[in-house]
Amino acid sequence: MISYPSGELVGSLTHGDAGTCSDTSGNVYIPDGSELFEYPHGGNTPITTFLVSYGLIAGCSVDPITDDVAVSVGATNQYNVAIFTPGSGSPTTYVVNLD
């Protein structure tokens, strides 16, 4: 993590291997394998961990109106989109058939 505007290194995050996203409050979501970690704005400890029970999360996006977090999940022979609603630990999953 880098401080603004000085550019000074002030910490690091230990998660992350795919596309990140953030919400309107500045919270940052970092996918890592089948987990999605939510970090508070300026924080370096996750406040929430979301989990998909299949495949690997490839990226995420946050709806600025509802704060729903959508992740793309690569699973065997298909891709899915899982949507986490604030306050819910279980996502709603949609199968997307891509060849």
Residue pairs with C-beta under 8 A, 6 or more apart in sequence:
1 9
1 10
1 11
1 12
1 13
1 42
1 44
2 8
2 9
2 10
3 9
3 10
11 44
12 44
13 30
13 39
13 44
15 30
15 32
15 35
15 37
15 46
16 30
16 31
16 32
16 37
17 31
17 32
17 33
18 31
18 32
18 56
18 57
18 58
18 59
18 60
19 31
19 58
19 59
19 60
20 28
20 29
20 30
20 31
20 60
21 28
21 29
21 59
21 60
21 61
21 62
21 69
22 28
22 29
22 62
23 29
23 62
23 64
23 67
23 69
24 62
24 64
24 67
25 41
26 40
26 41
26 42
27 38
27 39
27 40
27 41
27 47
28 38
28 39
28 41
29 36
29 37
29 38
29 39
29 60
29 62
29 69
30 36
30 37
30 39
31 37
31 57
31 58
31 59
31 60
31 71
32 57
33 56
33 57
34 51
34 52
34 53
34 54
34 55
34 56
34 57
34 73
35 49
35 50
35 51
35 57
36 49
36 50
36 51
36 52
36 57
36 60
36 69
36 71
36 84
37 46
37 48
37 49
37 50
38 46
38 47
38 48
38 49
38 50
38 69
39 45
39 46
39 47
40 47
50 69
50 71
50 84
50 89
50 91
51 89
52 71
52 73
52 80
52 82
52 91
52 93
54 73
54 75
54 80
55 73
55 74
55 75
55 76
55 80
56 73
56 74
57 71
57 72
57 73
58 71
58 72
58 73
58 74
58 79
59 71
59 72
60 69
60 70
60 71
60 72
61 69
61 70
62 68
62 69
62 70
63 69
63 70
66 85
66 86
67 86
68 83
68 84
68 85
68 86
69 83
69 84
70 81
70 82
70 83
70 84
71 81
71 82
71 83
71 84
71 91
72 79
72 80
72 81
73 79
73 80
73 81
73 82
73 93
78 95
78 96
78 97
78 98
79 96
79 98
80 93
80 94
80 95
80 96
81 93
81 94
81 96
82 91
82 92
82 93
82 94
83 91
83 92
83 93
83 94
84 91
85 92
